[in-house]
């Protein structure tokens, strides 16, 4: 089976389209391909109660990012600073890159 292709990648800046974090932007830390979810920096924070597992390790409440469905985020273009859909182009050197559908600028570095 072929690998899944997504409209966003790690280190992309995205805007959340739905849920309690709607309208906020952040950087993608991880893409969870098995679950079709992403973890966005400082968004969808949850509190995790942890127990000390080893001697010297502290127990307590830890805040961490929870996954967001990948369909609920949209890439923010670096050139026009707006959330946008992306298309794909093949450049003259044969590399495949994403481009912004609003301003036609190449999104990939």
N, C-alpha and C positions, 0 to 999 in steps of 0.2 A: 504494500500500500504506500502511496506517495505521501510525503510530508505535507502537513497543512500549511497553507499560505495565509498570512494575516495582513491586514492593512496597517498594523502598527508593529514596531519592534522595540527591543530594549533600548533605553536612553532617548526615546521619542518623547516630546512634550505633547500631552493629550488633554482634552477637555471632557469632563464627565457630562453625559447627556441625560441621565435619569437617576433617580434615587435621592437619598438625603444629601449627597455631595454635588447635586446638579449645578452646573455652571462653573465649578472650580477646575483649575488646571494643575497639572503636576507631571513629573517625569516618571516614566515606566522603569521600575526596578527589576521586575521579572515577568516573563510570559509563561503561563502555565498551559502548555499545549494540550495536555490530556483533558483538562476541564474547560477549555476555551475561556480562560480568565486571565486578568493581568493584575499585578500589584503596583499601585501608583504611590509615589513618595508622599507621605503625610496626608493621605486621603483614606477615608473609610477606616478610621482608627477604632480598634476594639481593645478591651482590657482582658488580659489573660492572667489568671491566677496560677502561679507556679509554686511548686513544692521544691525544697532543697533536696537534690538527688544524691549529692556527694558531700563529704565533710568539707566545710569551708565555702560551699555554695549558698547563696542567699535565696530565701523564698520571698514572695511578695507579689505585687500586682505589676505586670509589665504591659505597656501600651505598644501595640504593633499594628501594621497595616493588614487589612483583610482583603482578599481578592474581590475584584469587580468583573462582571461579565464583559467580555471583549466587545460585545455588540453595543454596550453602553458608553463607549469612549470613542472620541473622534480626534484624529491627528490635527495638531495646530501647526500651520505652515510657518516656517521661520522667516520667510520673506514678507508675507502680508499679515502675519500675526492673527489669522482667523482660523477657526476650525474648518476643515475642508475634507472633501473626498479626495482620494488619490487615484491616479492612473499609472500605468506602466509604459515605459519607452525603452527601446533598445538603441543605445548610442552607437556611433560609428565604430568605436573600438570593440563592440560586441557585448558590453556590459548592460545589464538590465537595471534600470533605476525607477524610482517612484517620482511622480511630479504632481504638483498642486493643480487641481482642476479649476481653481479660481484665478490664479495669477500665472499659471503655466511655468512656474519656477521648479527646478529640480529639488526634491526634498532630501534625498540621500546625500551624505557628505562625500 
